[in-house]
Amino acid sequence: MIHPTSVTNIIDRLEQQGLVRRVPHPTDGRTTLAELTDEGRSLAGRATEAVNEVAFGLGRLSTGDLAHLVRIIRKLRLSVGDFTD
């Protein structure tokens, strides 16, 4: 879990770099949202392409190892409610 102060510090740095901007929540005045700027969206796209080009660093794993890794990640994602079975 990430501490709320850490999230604030991360958003502060991203905002200083022009990658996000803070916007008020449309229905909850106690909440502020972070929204990607055009520059942030562009960087995210380039980063995604770079990660995909190196196959997430998994290119050296065997088919069996990859299948095992997928099973483990699936189990983790299920346990945190990322999706349901």
C-alpha positions in Angstrom: 0.0 0.0 0.0 1.2 3.5 -0.8 1.0 6.0 2.0 -1.2 9.1 1.1 1.7 11.4 1.7 3.8 9.5 -0.8 1.0 9.8 -3.4 0.9 13.6 -2.8 4.7 13.8 -3.2 4.5 11.8 -6.5 1.7 14.0 -7.9 3.6 17.1 -6.8 6.7 16.0 -8.9 4.5 14.9 -11.9 2.8 18.3 -11.8 6.1 20.2 -11.6 7.2 18.2 -14.7 4.0 19.2 -16.5 2.7 15.6 -16.8 -0.4 15.9 -14.6 -2.7 18.7 -13.4 -4.9 18.7 -10.3 -8.6 19.1 -11.0 -11.5 19.3 -8.5 -13.7 16.2 -8.2 -17.0 16.9 -9.9 -19.2 15.7 -7.0 -17.0 15.5 -3.9 -15.5 18.8 -2.8 -13.1 17.0 -0.4 -11.3 15.3 -3.3 -8.9 16.4 -5.9 -8.2 14.3 -9.0 -4.9 14.1 -11.0 -5.4 14.3 -14.7 -2.8 13.6 -17.4 -1.8 16.5 -19.5 -1.2 16.1 -23.2 2.5 15.9 -22.4 1.8 13.2 -19.8 -0.4 11.2 -22.1 2.3 11.4 -24.8 5.0 10.2 -22.4 2.8 7.4 -21.2 2.3 6.3 -24.8 6.0 6.3 -25.5 6.8 4.5 -22.2 4.2 1.8 -23.1 5.8 1.3 -26.5 9.3 1.0 -25.0 8.1 -1.6 -22.5 6.3 -3.6 -25.2 9.4 -3.5 -27.4 11.4 -5.4 -24.8 8.4 -7.7 -24.1 8.3 -6.5 -20.5 11.7 -8.0 -19.9 10.2 -11.5 -20.1 11.8 -12.6 -23.4 14.3 -15.0 -21.7 11.6 -17.0 -19.8 10.6 -20.4 -21.1 6.9 -21.0 -22.1 6.5 -23.0 -18.9 8.0 -20.2 -16.7 5.7 -17.7 -18.4 2.7 -19.8 -17.7 3.7 -20.2 -14.1 4.2 -16.5 -13.8 0.8 -15.8 -15.3 -0.8 -18.1 -12.7 0.9 -16.4 -9.8 0.0 -12.9 -11.1 -3.6 -14.0 -11.6 -3.7 -15.3 -8.1 -2.4 -12.0 -6.7 -4.8 -9.9 -8.8 -7.8 -12.1 -7.7 -6.7 -11.7 -4.0 -6.8 -7.9 -4.2 -10.1 -7.8 -6.1 -8.5 -6.5 -9.3 -11.0 -8.8 -11.1 -13.3 -11.7 -10.3 -13.0 -15.3 -11.4 
